[in-house]
């Protein structure tokens, strides 16, 4: 909407750090988006890799790579049910040594939100872990308050969705401002990346804004502020981050290093239960599997985008069946 008052902290941090301004979610659900983020592995229209232990336990994971290659201590925080959608199995197999989740909190805290423990409480857990974990460390963290039914403890906007995002943004700002005052700040990187977009104010899959998500890297480890305008996917985090750390990321077959000289064909693909969307700098396609037709398409490159999307889905499905 172009509004600047809903997420003032993230707007500020985008200018302070590395802001990937044209990042797109690969999927439409948390269990899918989580695998896309940590494993650089693609999403599928009707299948959830996280719910397939035979596969989800074999895909690469940023946590395991950092643990094995650099000796990172690893921890994951989620205020909800860690067993939902096989999340625990995926995270443990992926290299997260310790988990903090709903059952680690008091009964009162467990009932502060529909999905579990609200974000200001789990952000405090995050802050505490930064003071107790052995360095170097990686903390994965899934927030839950910016989600239906949008039940948050403040009332800043009449629109319940905007209000929930404002609340989470306040949590983000408080955490970052606190971290900035510690000795950790100078050599810490905080990566902020949503797991998926949401339907709001009439947005649907025919509009690329539905899946347009911000990726922001901030912290003392960032040498200078930069804005990366290249189109990319949330699956590209793994290769891009490991590339910056000088670590091999060949296992992340479907992840691309957006900051490398080999990133020559920027595009983003997104799947949902009935189809896919694909976008590059000139064109956009929304294809529906049920009606077997283009719902929306524009740009000189749209036919090539459709061919590329089909090729990616075929290659990903082949990989899914092989391991």
Protein Blocks (a to p, Z undefined) as FASTA:
>chain_A
ZZaklmmmlmmmmmmmccdfbbccfblbfklmmmmmmnopacdfkbcfklmmklmmmpcc
fklmmmmmnopacddddfbdfkgghlmmmmmmnopabdcdfklpcfklmmmpfnlpafkl
mmmmmmmmmmmpccddddddddfklccehiafbdfbfblmlmmmmmmmmmmmmmmmmmmm
pmklmmcccddddfbdcdeehiafklmklmgccdddedjklmbacddfbdcdfklmmmmm
mmmnopafklmmmbccfkbmklmbgcdddddfkbccdddfkbccdddfklopafbdcdjk
lmmmmmmmmmmmmmmmmmmmmZZ
